[in-house]
Every structure is written in C-alpha cells, then in structure tokens.
C-alpha cells in the first residue's frame, strides 16, 4: 500500500494542466466495441481505472496501440466473447465500475454480454437498475446469478422503444444510448443524463454514423443504423480536476493558473466557487486564481446560511462536494453541504475534525461547516483515503495544514488523478510517495 507524506503550509505558484476527463474516457473507450473499424482517441488520462479498462478490452480481442502519451488507437474486429466467461475477466471487471458500459455495445453488436457485479468507490448504494431496465426496454433478456454475482443480457435483435428513466444515471444513459445506436427503429429516452460526458459520447457516436438528436438535453432520440464506422475523438479536460485545483488554490492561499480548462463545459462550477468567496478569473480558456488570504461564503438573500448541494447536470456534480466541504473549513462564514446522491461520501469528515476543522455531521447526507477564516491552520495528521474524491480533498487539507501529514491507500487517488504528486510538486508542493 502506497503512502503520501505531505509537508503542509507551503504556498504554491504556477500553471496546472488538467488531464483528460476520466468519466468521459471510460464511456468513449467502451464505444470502440461498436465497430470493427479503427478508432483514434486522444487526451486519454493514463490513470489506473482507465488503464484497467484498456487492459480488459485488449484481452477481449480489441487491437490496442498507444501511439503516444494519451493517444491510442483501437480496433475491435476480432472480439473473443469467450473471454467474458473467464475468471480473469471476472476479477478485473469486478474491480472497475466503468466496465458495466461494455454491455450496451456488446449487446447491440453481438447480441450478448456478461459482466460481474462491478466495483468502484465505496460511497453508498449504487444500483444498476437503470442500465438493465433500459436494455430490457430495447428487447434484451436479463439474468443474474446471485452465487457468482454475475449479470448476463441477451437479445436476438434490439428494437427501439420509448423509455422514461427513473433516474438520470450517467453510465446508465451511456449504456442505453450505445445499445440503441444500432437497434432497429427509434428509441426515445426521457430523463436522460446530459452531463458533458454524455454529450461527448453522443458527439463521438454521431461521427461514427449514429443518428442522435437532443444532445445536451434530457430528451434523446436515437434512430438506429445498421452499422457504425471508425472516427477520431478528443476527450475534454477533466472538470473534476479543474474544480479540485480551484479548491487547492483557495485552501493554500496560492496563485494558480489552470490552463486549457475547457471553460464552456464547466457549467456552474466556477460560479459555485465564487459563491464561496473565491475569486476565479477567466482568461480565454484558462482560469486564474490569485492568492487570497480570506474568502467569505455568501448567504442567501434573506440572510440564511448558504446551502451547497449536488444535483444531476446542469446542477453541481457530486464529485466536487468533498472539495467544497474542505475549502469551507478555512472560509469566513458557514455553509451546509448536502450530499443528496450518495449516503457514504461525507464519512471522511472525521479526519478533518481531527485536523481541527469545525464540522457538524448532521446525518449521512448533510454536514454543517463553520469556517476558520484562516485564523487557525489545520493540524497535520495521519489519514487513509477512502475513495478518489475524498482522497484528493484530504490531500488538499494536508497541503494547507501545519506540519507533516501522511495519507495511506493513495491507490484510490491514483485511480482518478494522474501523477498528482509530481504535478503539484512542480509548483511548490512537498509530497513524497513511498511504496
């Protein structure tokens, strides 16, 4: 198990370049299974989850070539479906939640798909009903083996259908859209997720020959086509990493410029940081955050305490709630952080309380933070990263703290952030990785 040793209290200064979006990468890489032609994808983040998915596809028979860092070509012209029944596949796919998105492409192209109960972050209940209900609406037959924790779907020929999703699941929408792209007839999806990740997937599928209308809205109409061809696709900058860097600058009183931030795809993220009192300036496609000794949380018009809550896009992504909670610990004022979508994502606050933060955990979904206004620095401590986003939030807290902290289980951080220690050290952080 690897560990970070962090010498806190250092001001940072310099430029940071966000990696390609992890969540988009997992979707568009699965989409290469839809065609036997060659697909080129650039700006792929070379992080653990993405590399693991590429390994799974390679073992499935996809010809994979790393042209250069972040640039890959894929060709799924010799798929070995028997691999889906092996123990190797079961072990690898069960450790990666994104592997669920191979089902839609395999089902629509080959008529069958298998997947073990997927893993990922332990952040509460993350059901798969939306995936399977949507595929069943298209005509698939779904079975589950409770002894082996294995799912299978089969269909002779998928047929377009009307469906109203019970939740705007991003990965569920992605799976259904990919399956519907070559189904017979028209599929109409209401309450579809419309995050930039889904928009990018739809853009890629259209460039492959799919017929999709309504991209960017929660109403998608897909007219199935007989086959799809190859394409070239570039992944967006990771908006979660952009938000993490904004929070890092505020907590450490640092001057940071985030280059090529993909501002038009960030939605309300910059405005939400401004509500926390953090100055964020747009300079072309760059975001500039100056040193700020103090930042004050706004109140509502009637003077009541600010409430920061997650919501499906275009609301605030739940992946940034951990960052907002951490930066609130050094703000002036108070805020209620409401994590609506996952019931275990706030359980890392006990580590922040140990560091001297003033936080009241109201219940599994809500925490009230009373900011210290930088009058008292957080104290260094030893911690364990529980998941990707909480791990980075704790890293930001440690970088702002007085003294030397240690974070173990940093493999969780590596799953979502590429060489984060090297990149932050380049602008003045002191992070040491030990195996």
Secondary structure, 3 states (H helix, E strand, C coil): CCEEEEECCCCCEEEEECCECHHHHHHHHHHHHHCCCEEEEECCCCCHHHHHHHHHHHHHCCEEEEEECCEEEEECCCCCHHHHHCHHHHHHHHCCHHHHHHHHHHHHHHCEEEEECCCCCCCCCCCCHHHHHHHHHCCCEEEEECCCCEEEEECCCCECCEEECCCCCHHHHHHHHHHHCCCECEEEEECCCCCHHHHHHHHHHHHCCCEEECCCCCEEEEECCCCCCCCEEECCECHHHHHHHHHHHHHCCCEEEEECCCHHHCCCHHHHHHHCCCCCEEECCEEEECCCCCCECCCCCCCCCEEEECCCCCCCCHHHHHHHHHHHCCCECEEEEECCCCCCCCCCHHHHHHCCCEEEEEECCEEEEECCCCCCCCECCEEECCCHHHHHHHHHHHHHCECEEEEECCHHHHCCCCCHHHHHHCCCCCEEEEC
